[in-house]
Amino acid sequence: MNIYDELYGEYTIEPVLQRLIESKAVQRLKGIHQGGASYLVNPEWNVTRYEHSIGVMLLIRKLGGSLEEQIAGLLHDVSHTAFSHVVDLALDHPLEDYHERIFSSFINQWGIVDLLKDFGYDAEAILLDDSQWPLLEQPLPLLCADRIDYTLRDMYRYGVITREEAIAFLENVMVNDGQICLKSIAAAEWFVETYYKEVIDFFMAPLNVYGYEILAGTLRAALRKGILAITDFEKEDEDILAILKESRDLDIQNKLQLLERTDIIEDDQDYQFHQKKKIRLIDPPVRCGQHLYPASRLSAKVAQMNKEAYEKSQKGVYIRTGPAN
């Protein structure tokens, strides 16, 4: 099977990857939006978990990762709920880890364990310990395939960077003793700036935050009223919306209508919502000679961007709606 990605190009993949991609569990991710509520307030914010999962798998492949690590990359987000991290807000999980809590039961219930067993793989050995896959996952502020892909994919799709810029950056990505690093300070500065356009300018955009707050409140109310069950979140985004829209509950209908507002203002004095995201700072390792150094040690620009991102993350976002249209 050949598979093509707009960032990484075309690859011929093994039968086990093909079967996983064709599985209901992975196909379901086509209906799970990466940005949670984002596409409801801006239809152009529409990257899916499926696109990201394919991208992570192919980036690991591009960087020389094993087939087992590619499997782990493809499936790392497979248990994400409808609306992704909006559910963490609705369930009050500040670590944004609900999908990780249900991962083990999910891969069993959705047939992933049996599928991998058919190909001679132990699903639990591959999937339940990401620490064995250094290309897939690394703690912040390091680089990993997951972090690189969602940054490049979102920012390319939303028109912040060009495909040519993304490809030029990827040419500066290398692996040194199993760790992803960059070949130049210039590449590090570019990626840090792009990353903060993602996790600060996009994740914390007032309209985006508003969408999260309104939808999380709607889901919370629907759970409390019995309109939704916690297991419903294994459905796709549009399935949940259909349940909400078909309910006869006036409060739920009014909340959904609030998602149509776009007159959102950032105001830390007169505000309706205050949201603080998980702090996400990046400091890519840069190879100089035979050694790796954090980019912030080599670039005052990176150090300053990290300082500003930390301050913004600590403060959070204060928003309110403007005058009614």
Secondary structure, 3 states (H helix, E strand, C coil): CEEEECCCEEEECCHHHHHHHHCHHHHHHHHCECCCCHHHHCCCCCCEHHHHHHHHHHHHHHCCCCHHHHHHHHHCCCCCCCCCCHHHHHCCCCCCCHHHHCHHHHHHHCCHHHHHHHCCCCHHHHHCCHHHCCCCCCCCCCCCHHHHHHHHHHHHHCCCCCHHHHHHHHCCEEEECCEEEECCHHHHHHHHHHHHHHHHHHCCCHHHHHHHHHHHHHHHHHHHCCCCCHHHHHCCHHHHHHHHHHCCCHHHHHHHHHCCCCCEEECCCCCCEEECCCCCCCCCEEEECCEEEEHHHHCHHHHHHHHHHHHHHHHCEEEEECCCC
